[in-house]
Amino acid sequence: MSTITTKAATPTEWEDVQRALTGGGDGASCQCVWPVLRNKDWNATTKDQRVEILRDEITTGPPPGIVAYRDGEAAGWIRIGPRLAQARLAYTRTIVAATHEPLDDGSVWAVTCFSVRRDHRGQGLNAALLAAAVDYARESGARVVEGYPVDTAAVKVSPNELFHGALSTFLAAGFSVVGELRSGRPLVSLDLAG
């Protein structure tokens, strides 16, 4: 049986973050910067610029995500942080319409991206990443964590489209469906204050 561990993404983990973002999906080119840029800004960036944006984010802190390791090898990544720091969210009409939380509330955090290397999928990494993300949010003073997963029981999607996470993973972690972005894309929430 393999061992899964997690670490917040600090400058020390930079190479591990890069390894976790490669090996399947769009992580290598996206650099998990998509959630922090409005569409017009995203379209104006190159991959190299996105690498530097993520590097600056990690260097400046606080950590914008968590790395998962399977038997010591960097295998996955999750983006977690204040919703305010993820600029795209406030400009996504479906999120604005579905959330019950004030858009200017810094105590609302959001999980916006999962990336797991192809050779480590199906090993429980997403669940471990989400659990670590919730713990990190709680320790950092978050009141609520939102997610925008895919309901894989309702819609068929490619593995690349699962960067939002699967609804089943969020429900198993105690999140509740509180809104709908569109068919097959719920908005989920976990109250950390209770």
The 8 nearest C-alpha neighbors of each residue, nearest first, counted from 0:
[[1, 2, 70, 3, 122, 69, 123, 119],
 [0, 2, 70, 69, 3, 122, 71, 68],
 [1, 3, 70, 69, 4, 0, 71, 68],
 [4, 2, 69, 68, 70, 1, 67, 5],
 [3, 5, 68, 67, 2, 69, 6, 71],
 [6, 4, 67, 66, 68, 65, 131, 3],
 [7, 5, 66, 65, 8, 67, 4, 12],
 [6, 8, 65, 62, 9, 64, 66, 5],
 [9, 7, 62, 65, 64, 12, 66, 6],
 [8, 10, 11, 12, 57, 62, 7, 58],
 [9, 11, 13, 12, 58, 57, 8, 54],
 [10, 12, 9, 13, 8, 14, 15, 58],
 [13, 11, 15, 10, 9, 8, 14, 16],
 [14, 12, 16, 10, 15, 11, 17, 9],
 [15, 13, 17, 16, 12, 18, 11, 19],
 [14, 16, 18, 12, 73, 17, 13, 19],
 [17, 15, 19, 13, 14, 18, 12, 20],
 [16, 18, 14, 20, 15, 19, 13, 21],
 [17, 19, 15, 21, 20, 16, 73, 14],
 [18, 20, 75, 74, 16, 17, 73, 21],
 [21, 19, 26, 17, 27, 18, 114, 16],
 [22, 20, 27, 18, 19, 23, 26, 116],
 [21, 23, 116, 117, 20, 24, 19, 18],
 [24, 22, 117, 116, 21, 25, 26, 115],
 [25, 23, 159, 26, 22, 158, 21, 114],
 [24, 26, 27, 28, 29, 23, 159, 21],
 [27, 25, 20, 29, 30, 28, 24, 21],
 [26, 28, 21, 20, 30, 25, 29, 17],
 [27, 29, 46, 26, 25, 30, 49, 50],
 [28, 30, 26, 31, 27, 25, 32, 33],
 [31, 29, 26, 32, 27, 28, 50, 49],
 [32, 30, 29, 33, 26, 112, 34, 78],
 [31, 33, 30, 35, 34, 29, 49, 53],
 [32, 34, 31, 35, 36, 29, 41, 87],
 [35, 33, 87, 85, 32, 36, 86, 111],
 [34, 36, 85, 86, 32, 33, 87, 84],
 [37, 35, 41, 87, 86, 33, 34, 40],
 [36, 38, 87, 40, 39, 86, 41, 35],
 [37, 39, 41, 40, 42, 36, 87, 33],
 [40, 38, 42, 41, 37, 43, 36, 44],
 [41, 39, 43, 37, 38, 42, 36, 44],
 [40, 42, 38, 43, 36, 44, 39, 37],
 [43, 41, 39, 40, 44, 38, 45, 37],
 [42, 44, 40, 41, 39, 45, 38, 48],
 [45, 43, 41, 42, 48, 49, 40, 46],
 [44, 46, 48, 47, 49, 43, 42, 41],
 [45, 47, 49, 48, 28, 50, 44, 29],
 [48, 46, 50, 45, 49, 51, 44, 28],
 [47, 49, 51, 45, 50, 46, 44, 52],
 [48, 50, 52, 46, 51, 47, 30, 53],
 [51, 49, 47, 53, 48, 52, 30, 54],
 [50, 52, 54, 48, 49, 53, 55, 47],
 [53, 51, 49, 55, 54, 50, 56, 48],
 [52, 54, 56, 50, 55, 51, 57, 49],
 [53, 55, 51, 57, 56, 52, 58, 50],
 [56, 54, 58, 52, 53, 57, 59, 51],
 [55, 57, 53, 59, 54, 58, 60, 52],
 [56, 58, 60, 54, 55, 59, 62, 9],
 [59, 57, 55, 10, 56, 60, 54, 9],
 [58, 60, 56, 57, 55, 61, 62, 54],
 [61, 59, 62, 57, 58, 56, 63, 9],
 [60, 62, 63, 59, 57, 56, 9, 58],
 [61, 63, 60, 8, 64, 57, 9, 7],
 [64, 62, 80, 79, 78, 61, 57, 8],
 [65, 63, 78, 79, 77, 62, 8, 7],
 [64, 66, 7, 8, 77, 6, 76, 5],
 [65, 67, 76, 6, 5, 75, 8, 7],
 [68, 66, 5, 75, 74, 4, 73, 76],
 [69, 67, 73, 72, 71, 4, 74, 3],
 [68, 70, 3, 72, 71, 2, 74, 1],
 [69, 71, 2, 72, 1, 68, 3, 4],
 [70, 72, 68, 69, 73, 4, 3, 2],
 [73, 71, 68, 69, 70, 74, 15, 67],
 [74, 72, 68, 15, 19, 67, 18, 75],
 [73, 75, 19, 68, 116, 67, 115, 72],
 [76, 74, 115, 19, 67, 114, 66, 116],
 [75, 77, 66, 114, 65, 113, 19, 67],
 [76, 78, 113, 64, 65, 112, 128, 79],
 [79, 77, 64, 112, 110, 111, 63, 65],
 [80, 78, 110, 64, 109, 63, 132, 77],
 [79, 81, 108, 109, 63, 82, 78, 84],
 [80, 82, 108, 83, 84, 107, 105, 109],
 [81, 83, 108, 109, 85, 84, 107, 80],
 [84, 82, 81, 85, 105, 86, 103, 104],
 [85, 83, 82, 81, 86, 35, 80, 105],
 [86, 84, 35, 82, 34, 83, 87, 88],
 [87, 85, 35, 88, 36, 84, 89, 37],
 [86, 88, 37, 90, 34, 36, 89, 85],
 [89, 87, 91, 90, 86, 85, 94, 34],
 [88, 90, 91, 87, 86, 95, 102, 94],
 [91, 89, 87, 88, 92, 86, 37, 95],
 [90, 92, 88, 94, 93, 89, 87, 95],
 [93, 91, 95, 94, 90, 96, 89, 88],
 [92, 94, 180, 96, 95, 91, 97, 181],
 [95, 93, 97, 96, 92, 91, 98, 180],
 [94, 96, 92, 93, 97, 98, 91, 89],
 [97, 95, 93, 94, 98, 92, 180, 99],
 [98, 96, 178, 94, 95, 179, 93, 180],
 [99, 97, 100, 95, 94, 96, 178, 186],
 [98, 100, 97, 101, 177, 178, 96, 95],
 [99, 101, 98, 102, 104, 107, 103, 143],
 [102, 100, 104, 103, 99, 98, 107, 105],
 [101, 103, 104, 100, 89, 83, 95, 82],
 [102, 104, 101, 105, 83, 82, 100, 107],
 [105, 103, 106, 101, 102, 107, 100, 83],
 [106, 104, 107, 81, 83, 103, 82, 108],
 [105, 107, 141, 142, 104, 108, 143, 81],
 [108, 106, 143, 105, 104, 144, 82, 81],
 [107, 109, 81, 144, 82, 80, 143, 145],
 [110, 108, 145, 82, 144, 79, 146, 80],
 [111, 109, 79, 146, 78, 112, 145, 80],
 [112, 110, 78, 163, 109, 146, 34, 79],
 [111, 113, 78, 162, 163, 77, 110, 114],
 [112, 114, 77, 162, 76, 164, 163, 115],
 [113, 115, 76, 75, 20, 162, 26, 77],
 [116, 114, 75, 74, 120, 117, 76, 19],
 [115, 117, 22, 119, 74, 23, 118, 75],
 [116, 118, 23, 119, 120, 22, 115, 24],
 [117, 119, 116, 120, 22, 74, 115, 23],
 [120, 118, 116, 117, 122, 74, 121, 115],
 [121, 119, 117, 122, 118, 115, 116, 124],
 [120, 122, 123, 119, 124, 125, 118, 117],
 [123, 121, 120, 124, 119, 125, 1, 69],
 [124, 122, 126, 125, 121, 127, 120, 3],
 [123, 125, 127, 126, 122, 128, 75, 67],
 [124, 126, 128, 127, 123, 129, 113, 168],
 [125, 127, 129, 124, 128, 123, 168, 130],
 [128, 126, 124, 130, 125, 129, 131, 123],
 [129, 127, 125, 131, 126, 130, 124, 132],
 [128, 130, 132, 126, 131, 127, 125, 133],
 [129, 131, 127, 133, 132, 128, 126, 134],
 [132, 130, 134, 128, 129, 133, 135, 127],
 [133, 131, 129, 135, 134, 130, 128, 136],
 [132, 134, 136, 130, 135, 131, 137, 129],
 [135, 133, 131, 137, 132, 136, 138, 130],
 [134, 136, 132, 138, 133, 137, 139, 131],
 [137, 135, 139, 133, 141, 134, 138, 132],
 [136, 138, 134, 141, 140, 139, 135, 133],
 [139, 137, 135, 136, 140, 134, 141, 133],
 [140, 138, 136, 137, 141, 135, 134, 106],
 [141, 139, 137, 138, 142, 136, 106, 135],
 [142, 140, 106, 136, 137, 143, 139, 107],
 [141, 143, 191, 106, 192, 107, 190, 140],
 [144, 142, 190, 107, 191, 189, 141, 108],
 [143, 145, 108, 189, 109, 188, 107, 190],
 [146, 144, 188, 109, 187, 108, 110, 189],
 [145, 147, 110, 187, 109, 186, 148, 188],
 [146, 148, 186, 185, 163, 187, 184, 111],
 [149, 147, 163, 164, 165, 166, 184, 146],
 [148, 150, 184, 165, 166, 151, 183, 164],
 [149, 151, 166, 183, 152, 153, 165, 184],
 [150, 152, 154, 153, 149, 155, 165, 166],
 [151, 153, 150, 154, 155, 183, 166, 149],
 [154, 152, 151, 183, 150, 155, 182, 149],
 [155, 153, 151, 183, 152, 156, 150, 149],
 [154, 156, 151, 153, 157, 152, 150, 183],
 [157, 155, 160, 154, 158, 151, 161, 159],
 [156, 158, 159, 160, 161, 155, 24, 162],
 [157, 159, 161, 160, 156, 24, 162, 23],
 [160, 158, 24, 157, 161, 162, 25, 23],
 [161, 159, 157, 158, 162, 156, 163, 149],
 [162, 160, 163, 164, 158, 159, 165, 149],
 [161, 163, 113, 112, 164, 160, 114, 159],
 [164, 162, 148, 161, 112, 111, 147, 113],
 [165, 163, 148, 161, 162, 113, 149, 166],
 [164, 166, 149, 148, 167, 168, 150, 151],
 [165, 167, 150, 148, 169, 168, 149, 170],
 [166, 168, 170, 165, 169, 171, 150, 151],
 [169, 167, 171, 166, 165, 170, 126, 172],
 [168, 170, 172, 166, 174, 171, 167, 173],
 [171, 169, 174, 167, 173, 172, 168, 166],
 [170, 172, 168, 169, 173, 167, 174, 126],
 [173, 171, 169, 170, 174, 168, 130, 129],
 [174, 172, 170, 171, 175, 169, 189, 188],
 [173, 175, 189, 170, 188, 169, 172, 187],
 [176, 174, 187, 188, 177, 170, 189, 173],
 [175, 177, 187, 186, 178, 185, 188, 174],
 [178, 176, 187, 186, 175, 188, 179, 98],
 [179, 177, 186, 97, 185, 176, 98, 180],
 [178, 180, 185, 186, 181, 97, 184, 182],
 [179, 181, 93, 184, 185, 94, 97, 186],
 [182, 180, 184, 179, 183, 185, 93, 178],
 [181, 183, 184, 180, 179, 185, 153, 154],
 [182, 184, 150, 153, 154, 149, 181, 185],
 [185, 183, 149, 181, 180, 182, 148, 150],
 [186, 184, 179, 180, 178, 147, 187, 148],
 [185, 187, 147, 178, 179, 177, 176, 146],
 [188, 186, 176, 146, 175, 177, 145, 174],
 [187, 189, 145, 174, 175, 144, 146, 176],
 [188, 190, 174, 144, 143, 191, 175, 145],
 [191, 189, 143, 192, 142, 193, 188, 144],
 [190, 192, 142, 143, 193, 189, 137, 141],
 [193, 191, 142, 190, 143, 141, 137, 189],
 [192, 191, 190, 142, 189, 143, 137, 141]]
